[in-house]
C-alpha cells in the first residue's frame, strides 16, 4: 500500500477525491463505519478509502487551514490523505480513524511550518541579493516574488558542492546547531563555521550570477 490512490492525487476540488467507479459504489459504502471502511481499505479497496476521504476532507482542510493558512490547506490535505493511505496498517484501533487522521494533519502541519521557518531563516541570509533581483523590474506581487526567491535559493543550494550543501541543509533545513553539525560530521566547530561561511558566500555568488544572467 505504497502508491496513493489516483483519486486524491492532484488539485483538491469538488469530487476530486471520489473513486473512479460509479457513484453507486460510494453510496453503498457510505453506510459503513470508519472501522469497517478501514478494514476494507487495508485489503486494497480504494473505494472504501475514498469514502473516508469524502467523509473527513472538510475536517482535514479546516484543521490544516488553522495551522498553515487557506492558501496551503488544500495541498496539505492531499499530503495528509496520501500519508494516511500509506500508513493504514499502523492504525491499531480503526474505530479511532478520525482522531488518528486529525493527529496526522496536525503533525504534518507542524512539520511544514517548521520547514517554512527554516526557509525564512536561510532566505534572510540573502535578502539583500533577493531585493536587488526584484527591485523596480517586476510586476509580480510581493508574495509571488518571495516564492520565486525561495525557489532560486533552493536551486542554488542543490548546485553547491556536497561538502557545502550538507552543512547548509543540516543547519537550515534540519535546524541543527553548529555544534550538532560538527559532531555529526566529526569535525571541529571552527571547521563547521568555516564551511557554513564559505557555503553562504558560494550561494551569494551563484545568486548574483543568476540575477546578472537574467537581467
C-alpha positions as CSV (number, residue, x, y, z in Angstrom):
1,X,0.0,0.0,0.0
2,X,2.7,2.5,-1.0
3,X,1.1,4.2,-4.0
4,X,-1.6,6.7,-3.1
5,X,-4.9,6.2,-5.0
6,X,-5.2,8.3,-8.1
7,X,-8.5,9.8,-6.9
8,X,-6.8,12.1,-4.4
9,X,-3.6,12.9,-6.3
10,X,-3.6,16.4,-7.9
11,X,-5.5,19.5,-7.2
12,X,-8.2,19.2,-4.5
13,X,-11.5,20.3,-5.8
14,X,-15.1,19.2,-5.7
15,X,-15.4,15.4,-6.3
16,X,-11.7,15.2,-7.0
17,X,-11.3,12.7,-4.1
18,X,-14.1,10.4,-5.1
19,X,-13.5,6.9,-6.5
20,X,-13.2,6.4,-10.2
21,X,-16.0,3.9,-10.1
22,X,-19.7,4.5,-10.3
23,X,-21.5,6.6,-7.6
24,X,-23.5,3.6,-6.5
25,X,-20.3,2.1,-5.1
26,X,-19.7,5.1,-2.9
27,X,-23.3,5.3,-1.9
28,X,-23.3,1.7,-0.9
29,X,-20.1,2.0,1.2
30,X,-21.1,5.3,2.8
31,X,-23.3,3.5,5.3
32,X,-20.3,1.6,6.7
33,X,-18.5,2.7,9.9
34,X,-15.0,4.1,9.9
35,X,-13.7,0.8,11.3
36,X,-15.3,-1.2,8.5
37,X,-14.1,1.1,5.8
38,X,-10.5,1.0,7.2
39,X,-10.7,-2.8,7.2
40,X,-11.8,-2.8,3.5
41,X,-9.1,-0.2,2.6
42,X,-6.4,-2.3,4.2
43,X,-7.5,-5.1,1.8
44,X,-7.0,-2.8,-1.1
45,X,-10.5,-1.4,-1.5
46,X,-9.7,2.1,-2.7
47,X,-13.3,2.9,-3.0
48,X,-13.6,2.4,0.8
49,X,-10.8,4.8,1.4
50,X,-12.4,7.3,-0.9
51,X,-15.4,7.3,1.3
52,X,-13.3,8.1,4.3
53,X,-11.7,10.9,2.3
54,X,-15.1,12.3,1.4
55,X,-16.3,11.9,5.0
56,X,-13.4,13.9,6.5
57,X,-11.9,16.1,3.8
58,X,-13.6,19.2,5.1
59,X,-12.4,18.5,8.6
60,X,-8.8,18.0,7.4
61,X,-8.9,21.2,5.4
62,X,-10.2,23.1,8.3
63,X,-7.6,21.8,10.7
64,X,-4.8,22.5,8.1
65,X,-6.2,26.0,7.4
66,X,-6.0,26.9,11.1
67,X,-2.3,26.0,11.0
68,X,-0.8,26.7,7.6
69,X,-3.4,29.1,6.2
70,X,-6.1,28.9,3.5
71,X,-3.6,29.1,0.6
72,X,-1.8,25.8,1.6
73,X,-4.7,24.0,3.3
74,X,-5.9,22.0,0.3
75,X,-2.4,20.9,-0.7
76,X,-1.8,19.9,2.9
77,X,-5.0,17.8,2.8
78,X,-3.7,16.0,-0.3
79,X,-0.5,15.1,1.6
80,X,-2.4,14.1,4.7
81,X,-4.6,11.6,2.9
82,X,-1.7,10.2,1.0
83,X,0.2,9.7,4.3
84,X,-2.9,8.1,5.9
85,X,-3.3,5.7,3.0
86,X,0.3,4.7,3.2
87,X,0.1,4.3,7.0
88,X,-3.2,2.5,7.4
89,X,-1.6,-0.7,8.6
90,X,-0.1,1.3,11.5
91,X,-3.5,2.3,12.8
92,X,-4.1,0.0,15.8
93,X,-7.7,1.0,16.5
94,X,-9.6,1.6,13.3
95,X,-12.6,2.9,15.2
96,X,-10.4,5.9,16.1
97,X,-9.6,6.7,12.4
98,X,-10.9,10.3,12.8
99,X,-8.7,11.2,15.7
100,X,-5.8,9.4,14.1
101,X,-6.3,11.4,10.9
102,X,-6.5,14.7,12.8
103,X,-3.3,13.8,14.6
104,X,-1.6,13.2,11.2
105,X,-2.9,16.5,10.0
106,X,-1.5,18.4,13.0
107,X,1.8,16.6,12.9
108,X,2.3,17.3,9.1
109,X,1.3,21.0,9.6
110,X,3.8,21.4,12.4
111,X,6.5,19.9,10.1
112,X,5.5,22.2,7.2
113,X,5.6,25.3,9.5
114,X,9.0,24.4,10.8
115,X,10.3,23.9,7.3
116,X,8.8,27.3,6.3
117,X,10.5,29.0,9.3
118,X,13.8,27.4,8.3
119,X,13.4,28.6,4.7
120,X,12.7,32.1,6.1
121,X,15.9,31.9,8.1
122,X,18.1,30.9,5.2
123,X,16.2,33.4,3.0
124,X,17.0,36.2,5.4
125,X,20.7,35.5,5.0
126,X,20.5,36.5,1.3
127,X,17.7,39.1,1.5
128,X,19.9,41.9,0.2
129,X,20.6,40.0,-3.0
130,X,17.0,38.9,-3.4
131,X,15.8,42.5,-3.1
132,X,18.3,43.6,-5.7
133,X,16.9,40.9,-8.0
134,X,13.4,42.3,-7.9
135,X,14.0,46.0,-7.4
136,X,11.9,48.0,-9.8
137,X,11.7,45.5,-12.6
138,X,9.0,43.0,-11.6
139,X,5.2,43.4,-11.8
140,X,4.8,40.3,-9.6
141,X,3.1,40.6,-6.2
142,X,5.4,40.5,-3.1
143,X,4.2,37.0,-2.3
144,X,5.0,35.8,-5.8
145,X,8.4,37.5,-5.7
146,X,9.1,35.8,-2.3
147,X,8.1,32.4,-3.7
148,X,10.4,32.9,-6.7
149,X,13.2,34.0,-4.4
150,X,12.9,30.8,-2.3
151,X,12.8,28.7,-5.5
152,X,16.0,30.4,-6.7
153,X,17.7,29.8,-3.4
154,X,16.7,26.2,-3.2
155,X,18.0,25.7,-6.7
156,X,21.3,27.3,-5.8
157,X,21.6,25.0,-2.7
158,X,21.2,22.0,-4.9
159,X,24.1,23.1,-7.0
160,X,26.5,23.5,-4.1
161,X,29.4,21.1,-3.8
162,X,28.4,18.2,-1.5
163,X,30.6,19.4,1.4
164,X,28.8,22.7,1.5
165,X,25.3,21.5,0.6
166,X,25.4,19.1,3.5
167,X,26.1,21.8,6.2
168,X,23.6,24.2,4.7
169,X,20.8,21.5,4.7
170,X,21.7,20.4,8.2
171,X,21.7,24.0,9.5
172,X,18.7,25.5,7.8
173,X,16.5,22.5,6.8
174,X,17.2,20.2,9.7
175,X,17.6,23.0,12.2
176,X,20.7,21.7,13.8
177,X,23.1,23.9,15.7
178,X,26.7,24.4,14.6
179,X,27.9,22.2,17.5
180,X,25.4,19.4,16.5
181,X,26.6,19.6,12.8
182,X,30.2,19.5,13.8
183,X,29.6,16.4,16.0
184,X,27.6,14.7,13.3
185,X,30.3,15.3,10.7
186,X,33.2,14.6,13.0
187,X,34.8,18.0,12.5
188,X,35.6,20.9,14.8
189,X,33.2,23.7,15.5
190,X,35.7,26.1,13.8
191,X,35.8,23.9,10.7
192,X,32.0,23.8,10.6
193,X,31.7,27.6,10.9
194,X,34.2,27.9,8.0
195,X,32.2,25.6,5.8
196,X,29.0,27.4,6.5
197,X,30.6,30.8,5.8
198,X,32.1,29.5,2.5
199,X,28.8,27.9,1.6
200,X,26.9,31.1,2.1
201,X,29.4,33.0,0.1
202,X,29.1,30.5,-2.7
203,X,25.3,30.8,-2.6
204,X,25.6,34.6,-2.8
205,X,27.9,34.4,-5.7
206,X,25.6,31.9,-7.5
207,X,22.5,34.1,-6.9
208,X,24.4,37.2,-8.2
209,X,25.4,35.3,-11.3
210,X,21.7,34.3,-11.8
211,X,20.5,37.8,-11.4
212,X,23.1,39.2,-13.8
213,X,22.4,36.5,-16.3
214,X,18.7,37.2,-16.3
215,X,19.0,40.9,-16.4
